[in-house]
């Protein structure tokens, strides 16, 4: 009953098979392997972007930080949500890799509104040499609170950025979960909605460790390559990244795993509605935020369930006090384990 993170799930067997095949013989390094050529072609086809620049790195932090550094001067600021991963969970890596660019938090929740974004942009870049200059906007899709921007919302936000001559980056660590929710094409959710650069996640969706960075304007490609090398994120044995991504994209495995993860989340959410749980969000992808009585948490954790409490500590006298938690479903968790968790929550 592991609901702590989709990072903790297993690698899909087809990906492991691809890695074993890639381990045979020799291949050029640093991204010159034949599999990388196929990955690049496949992603260009999927995104209907024949000129797009495609690069692979091992972590989401590297993908976000290097992509944003390629879009941001050291004296600029990146506009993002207060709960964006680049703000809360990346140890100031975007600031580090950009040479000191700051982050400006757009007031509100996990999803920005065009009005709040416009106001935040207007407040920055208006102090001449004394203040940070306006830089790109970074959107998270799906968000860290399990919400999904619809296409109209994405287009409205990128339009605000364009009004100020700014680029828009998408942190797509859970890109495919959001895509499955919307039922749209990759092109519709990215460049057709005004997205200039994408961190295309794979690690949270069944890969061992690979993310793609896609620039829909290839003019950014060379700078990214230099930053990737200088930042120690260019793997010599790059074929193992390429093999994972190629297997991920083959026969729509990427969509299959995200569809399963979202369905697992929907099953868990529906079951929790029949318990004492209070759902704190409308789960749109594969993340649930819920509050349960302390005594229920104690019962679940004693039975071996793994997830993160948002409130705490668990120890306390009032067993009826509602404590919030985060529950994340990956592609691999079984219906039986989900149902076991629900039964324990019911008591």
N, C-alpha and C positions, 0 to 999 in steps of 0.2 A: 504493500500500500504506500508507494512512494509518490508523493505529490509535491515534493519540495521544489523541483525544477525540471524542465524538459532537457536541461543540460546533462542530467544524471542518467538518462535512459541509455539503452544499448545502441550500438551501431547496427544498422540494418544488415542482415546476412549478405545481401547482394553487394553492398558496399565493401564488406570484408572480402568477398570473393574477388571483387575488382582490384583490391589492394594486393591480394595474393598474386593475381595475374600480372599486375604492374611490377611485382618484385622479381619477375623472371628476366634475366639478361641485363642489358645495359640500355641507357637512354640519355640523351643530352640533358644537362641541368639548367637550372635558373629559368625555367619556363619555356625552353626551346624544345620540349618533348612533343611528340606528335599528338598525344592525348590533349594537350593544351590547345592545339590548333582546332581540334574537334570541339572542345568545350567552348571556345570563343565563337565558332560558327553556330553552335547550337543555341547559345544564349542570344546571339544576334538574331537568329530566326525567331526564338520565343518572344523576344521583345520587339520584333519587327523594326529593328534598328541596325541596318547593315554596316553602318560606320562606327558603331559604338566601340569604345575601348573597354576591354575586359581584363581584369587582373585578379589573382588569387592571393589570399593571405590566410593565416591559420586561426585568427581570433576575430571576434566582433569588435573588440576594442581597437585592434590594428586597422580593421576596415573603416570604422567610423573616424578614427583619429587621422589616419593618412588621407582619407577622402576629404575631410574638412580642412586639413592643412593645405591641400592642393587648391582649395577654393578660398582660403582666408589668409590675408596678410597679417603679420604679427601685431599690427596696430589696430586691427579690426575686432569686432565682436560677433559671436554666433548667437542667433536668437533661437531659444528652445524652451520646452516645457519645464516647469519646476521639478517634474518627476522623470525627466528624460534620462536614459541610461548614461549619456555623455556627461550629465551633471552629477548624478547620484552614485554611479557605479564604475567609473573609469579612472579614478585616482588622478584627476586632472590631466589625463593623457592627451585629450584634444588640445589643451593649452600648451602642453609640453611639445607635442609634435608640430604645432603651428608656430612655435617660437615665442609664445606669450599672448596670443589672442585670447580675449576673455569670453565668457559666456554671459549673455543677458537673458534672464528668466522672464518669460512672458506670463504675466499673472493669470491665474485660473487653474483649471484641473489638468488632467493628462492630455486632453485634446485642446489645442489652441482654437480660438475664434479669430476670424479676420479682423474684427474690431480691436481685440486685445493686441494682436500682432501689429497692426498699423500704429496703435498708440505707443507700443514699446519701441518700434523703429523710429517714430517721430521724436521720441525722447532722447535717442542716441544719435550720434553723428552730427549734432548741431552746436557743438562747443569748439569747433575749429580744431586747432592743434592741441587743445587741452583735454580732449576727450577721445574715447575709442571711436573709430570710424565704423560705419555700418558694414556688416559682413553677411554671410549667408544665413538662411533659415534652415533649421534641422527639424524634421518631423519624424515621429516614430510610428511605424505601421506594422503590426498592431502595437498599441501603446503598452506601457508598463502596467497599466491598470486594466488591461484586457479589452480595451475599446478599439474600434476600427473606424477610421475616417472613411466616409463614403466618397465617391468620385467628385461630387459637387463640392464637398468640403475641401478636398485636396486642391481642386482648381481655384477655389476662392482664396485659399492661403497662398498658393504660388502666384496668383495674380497680384496680391498685395506685395509680395517680394519683388515682382517684376516692376511694379510701380516705382520702386526705389532703385531699380537696376541691380537687384540682388539675386543670387543663385539660391536654389532650393535643393537640399540634401534629404534623402530618406534613409533613416535607420531601419532596415528591413530584417532585423534578427528573426522576426516571426512574419516575414513578408508573405510566405506561402499560406500561413494560417489566415491572414487577412484576405488574400486573394480568393481562397476557397469560400470565405464568408460572403464576399461581394459577388462572386461568380462572374468576374470580369476577366479581361486579358491582362497579361503583364504590361503591355503597351499602354492600355487604358489607365492603369494604376500608377504609371510612371511618367514617361515623357509626354504622353498625350494630356496629362494633367499638370504639366509644367515642372516635373521633377528633372533636375539636371544631373544628379549623381545619386547612385543607389548602393547601399551596403546590403547585398543579397545574401541572407543568412542560410546556413546549412547545418551548423553544429547543433542547434536546438531542434532540428527536424531529422535526426537520424544519421548524421555524418559524424566521423571521428573528430574532425577539426579542420574545417575549411569554410571560408566566406569569399564571395566574389564582390569586387568593387567594379561598378559599371558607370562609366562616364558617357552620357549620350552625346556630349560634345567631345570628340577625340582630341581636341587641342589640349586637354588637361592630362593626357596620357603620359607624356614624357616626364612632366613634373612629378606625377605620382610614382613613376618608376624610379626616379632619382630618390624621392623621399622614402620609398619602400626599402631600397638598398641601404641608404644612409641610416635608416631607422632599424636595421637588422631584421627586417621581415621578408627578405627575399630568400627562399629556401633553395639550397643547391640541389637537393633531391626533390625537385618540384613535381616530378611525375606522380608522387603519392598524393599530392593535392589534386592534380588533374584527374587522377583515377577516381577519387571520391566524387568529384563534381560530375564527371562523365556518367558514373553509375547512377547518381542522384537524378540526373536529367533524363536518363534512358527510360523508355516505356512509361513516362509520367510517374516514376516512383516518388518524386518530390511532392506531387499533388496527392498521391495515394496516402503518404504518411501524414501530411497535414490534414487531410480529410478525416483520417482515423483519429488524430489527436483532437480535432474539433468535436467529433462525434463522442469521444470519450468524455470531454468536458460537458457536453450537453446532457449526457446520461447522468453524470455526477450531479450537475446542477438540478436536474429534474428530481433526482432522488433526495437531495438535500431539502427541497421544498416541502417534502413530507416529514421533515424532522423539526427540531427546535431551532434550526439554523435560520439566520437572517442573511439573505444575500445582499451584499453591499454594492454590487455592480450588476449590470446586465451583461452576462458573459457572451461576448461576440466572437471569441476565437477559442483559446485553450486555457484561459486563466479565470479563476473564480476568486473573488474576495468575499468572505463570509464571516459572520460572528456567531459563535456558539457559547453556551454556558461553560464556565471553567470546568465543571465536573465532566462534561462531555469531552472536552479536550483531554482531560486526564485519562478517561477511558480509552479514547482513540490512541493516545501516545503509549499507554501501557500495553496495548495490543500490538504495537509495532508500527503504527502509521507514522509516516515521515512528512512533515510540512512545516512551514514557517509561521510562527505567531507574529502578528503585527502589533499586538498589545501584550503586556506582560508585567511582571513575570507570571509564570503558570502558578507558582505557589501562592496561595491566598486562602483566606477563611471563607470567603463568600463563593460557594459553589455555583450560585446562580448568576454571578457577574458575567456579562457577555464580553468575550475576548475575540478580537478580529484575527483572521488568518488568511494566508494566501495558499491556494491549491492550484497546481499546474499539472495538466495532463499531457503526456507525450504519446507518441504513436503506438508504443508497445504495451502499455498497461492493459491488462485483461478486463473483460466485463466482470469476471468473478471477483477480482480484487476491488473494483469500483463498488460492486454490490456489497461486498464485505464491509467496506468503509461506511456505506450508507446504513447498513444494519447496525453497526456499532454506534453510529450517530443517533439512531433511533433509540438505542438502549433496550 
